[in-house]
Amino acid sequence: MKVGDTAPDFTLPDGDGGNWTLSDHKGKPVVLMFYPGDDTPVCTKEMCSVRDHWSDYQATGAEVVGISRDSVESHDKFSTKYELPLKLLSDSEGKVRDLYGAKSLIPGRTGRAEFVIDPNGKLTYQKIRPIGLFRPSDDDVLAAIKAASK
């Protein structure tokens, strides 16, 4: 997958007991933040940074979701513990991770990756880190969202 491609549609369970479908959010920018795992040092810093910049993310009008292979129950505990405002989606089988190419060099894990999808469903930004040690800059992701909204 590359910038300019149509983002593949998918549906995953969310922590609210429902399902989240990408195509339901057409008409506004969407950010997919893939991360290796709940309550791990770097992932916790990443998700808490998103929380701390949440008003900036909300100001863009984008739908922002986190995705890992952890269970809905794990996401619920993680989200509650750190008061995370974004939805966390459970890709337990790694199918969406594979669809987007967000694989880790560690077998069975998700790599750290960010994808910004414009209101028309086109991929406008992608950053994949297969080792997952480095978290994204909120400024970079926010700038990509703003660019996708134009």
QUIRA-V432406 format. One record per pair of residues at least 6 apart in sequence whose C-alpha atoms are under 7 Angstrom apart, sorted by sequence separation. I is the first residue (numbers start at 0). GAP is how many residues later the second one is. D is the distance in Angstrom with one decimal. If there is no record, write none. Layout:
i=I gap=GAP d=D
i=I gap=GAP d=D
This chain:
i=12 gap=6 d=4.3
i=13 gap=6 d=6.2
i=36 gap=6 d=6.5
i=37 gap=6 d=7.0
i=96 gap=6 d=6.3
i=102 gap=6 d=6.8
i=103 gap=6 d=5.0
i=116 gap=6 d=4.5
i=117 gap=6 d=6.4
i=11 gap=7 d=5.5
i=12 gap=7 d=6.1
i=35 gap=7 d=7.0
i=102 gap=7 d=5.0
i=103 gap=7 d=4.0
i=115 gap=7 d=6.0
i=116 gap=7 d=5.7
i=10 gap=8 d=6.3
i=11 gap=8 d=5.4
i=34 gap=8 d=6.4
i=101 gap=8 d=6.1
i=102 gap=8 d=4.8
i=115 gap=8 d=5.7
i=10 gap=9 d=5.4
i=11 gap=9 d=6.6
i=101 gap=9 d=5.2
i=115 gap=9 d=5.0
i=10 gap=10 d=4.2
i=101 gap=10 d=6.9
i=114 gap=10 d=5.5
i=115 gap=10 d=6.6
i=9 gap=11 d=5.7
i=10 gap=11 d=6.6
i=101 gap=11 d=6.0
i=114 gap=11 d=4.5
i=9 gap=12 d=5.8
i=113 gap=12 d=5.6
i=114 gap=12 d=6.7
i=8 gap=13 d=5.5
i=74 gap=13 d=6.1
i=96 gap=13 d=6.5
i=113 gap=13 d=5.3
i=8 gap=14 d=6.0
i=112 gap=14 d=5.4
i=113 gap=14 d=6.6
i=112 gap=15 d=4.2
i=111 gap=16 d=6.1
i=112 gap=16 d=5.8
i=111 gap=17 d=5.1
i=71 gap=18 d=5.6
i=110 gap=18 d=5.9
i=111 gap=18 d=6.4
i=70 gap=19 d=5.5
i=110 gap=19 d=4.6
i=124 gap=19 d=6.3
i=65 gap=20 d=7.0
i=69 gap=20 d=5.8
i=110 gap=20 d=6.3
i=111 gap=20 d=4.7
i=64 gap=21 d=5.6
i=65 gap=21 d=6.3
i=66 gap=21 d=5.7
i=67 gap=21 d=6.7
i=68 gap=21 d=5.6
i=70 gap=21 d=6.3
i=110 gap=21 d=5.4
i=63 gap=22 d=6.2
i=64 gap=22 d=5.0
i=65 gap=22 d=4.6
i=66 gap=22 d=4.8
i=67 gap=22 d=5.8
i=68 gap=22 d=4.6
i=69 gap=22 d=6.0
i=64 gap=23 d=5.8
i=65 gap=23 d=6.1
i=66 gap=23 d=6.1
i=67 gap=23 d=5.7
i=68 gap=23 d=4.2
i=66 gap=24 d=6.5
i=68 gap=24 d=6.7
i=123 gap=24 d=6.1
i=68 gap=25 d=6.1
i=104 gap=25 d=5.5
i=101 gap=26 d=6.2
i=103 gap=26 d=4.2
i=104 gap=26 d=5.7
i=102 gap=27 d=6.0
i=103 gap=27 d=5.7
i=115 gap=28 d=6.8
i=115 gap=29 d=6.3
i=117 gap=30 d=4.9
i=118 gap=30 d=7.0
i=30 gap=31 d=6.9
i=36 gap=31 d=6.0
i=116 gap=31 d=7.0
i=117 gap=31 d=6.3
i=29 gap=32 d=5.3
i=30 gap=32 d=6.2
i=31 gap=32 d=6.3
i=32 gap=32 d=6.1
i=33 gap=32 d=5.8
i=34 gap=32 d=6.2
i=35 gap=32 d=5.9
i=37 gap=32 d=6.8
i=27 gap=33 d=6.9
i=28 gap=33 d=4.6
i=29 gap=33 d=4.7
i=30 gap=33 d=4.7
i=31 gap=33 d=5.4
i=32 gap=33 d=4.7
i=33 gap=33 d=4.6
i=34 gap=33 d=5.4
i=36 gap=33 d=6.3
i=50 gap=33 d=5.7
i=27 gap=34 d=6.0
i=28 gap=34 d=6.4
i=29 gap=34 d=5.9
i=30 gap=34 d=6.3
i=31 gap=34 d=6.1
i=32 gap=34 d=6.0
i=33 gap=34 d=5.8
i=47 gap=34 d=6.9
i=50 gap=34 d=6.2
i=37 gap=36 d=6.9
i=47 gap=36 d=6.9
i=37 gap=37 d=6.6
i=38 gap=39 d=6.1
i=37 gap=40 d=6.0
i=68 gap=41 d=6.9
i=67 gap=42 d=6.3
i=14 gap=57 d=5.3
i=13 gap=58 d=6.4
i=14 gap=60 d=6.3
i=14 gap=61 d=5.5
i=14 gap=72 d=6.9
i=13 gap=73 d=6.6
i=14 gap=73 d=6.3
i=35 gap=73 d=5.9
i=13 gap=74 d=5.9
i=14 gap=74 d=6.8
i=35 gap=74 d=4.7
i=13 gap=75 d=4.6
i=34 gap=75 d=6.0
i=35 gap=75 d=5.7
i=12 gap=76 d=5.7
i=13 gap=76 d=6.3
i=33 gap=76 d=6.9
i=34 gap=76 d=5.9
i=35 gap=76 d=6.2
i=11 gap=77 d=6.0
i=12 gap=77 d=5.7
i=33 gap=77 d=6.7
i=34 gap=77 d=4.5
i=11 gap=78 d=6.1
i=33 gap=78 d=5.3
i=34 gap=78 d=6.7
i=11 gap=79 d=6.4
i=33 gap=79 d=5.0
i=32 gap=80 d=5.9
i=33 gap=80 d=6.3
i=32 gap=81 d=4.7
i=31 gap=82 d=5.6
i=32 gap=82 d=6.7
i=30 gap=83 d=6.9
i=31 gap=83 d=5.1
i=30 gap=84 d=5.7
i=31 gap=84 d=6.5
i=30 gap=85 d=4.6
i=56 gap=85 d=6.7
i=59 gap=85 d=6.9
i=29 gap=86 d=5.8
i=30 gap=86 d=6.4
i=59 gap=86 d=6.5
i=28 gap=87 d=7.0
i=29 gap=87 d=5.1
i=28 gap=88 d=5.5
i=29 gap=88 d=6.7
i=49 gap=88 d=6.9
i=28 gap=89 d=4.6
i=45 gap=89 d=5.8
i=27 gap=90 d=6.6
i=28 gap=90 d=4.8
i=27 gap=91 d=4.1
i=41 gap=91 d=6.7
i=26 gap=92 d=4.2
i=25 gap=93 d=5.5
i=26 gap=93 d=6.1
i=41 gap=93 d=6.8
i=25 gap=94 d=6.2
i=25 gap=95 d=6.3
i=35 gap=96 d=6.9
i=0 gap=99 d=6.7
i=6 gap=110 d=6.9
i=6 gap=114 d=5.8
i=5 gap=115 d=5.7
i=6 gap=115 d=5.6
i=5 gap=116 d=4.4
i=6 gap=116 d=5.6
i=28 gap=116 d=6.7
i=4 gap=117 d=5.6
i=5 gap=117 d=6.0
i=3 gap=118 d=5.7
i=4 gap=118 d=5.6
i=3 gap=119 d=5.3
i=28 gap=119 d=6.7
i=2 gap=120 d=5.1
i=3 gap=120 d=6.0
i=28 gap=120 d=6.5
i=2 gap=121 d=5.1
i=2 gap=122 d=6.0
i=2 gap=123 d=7.0
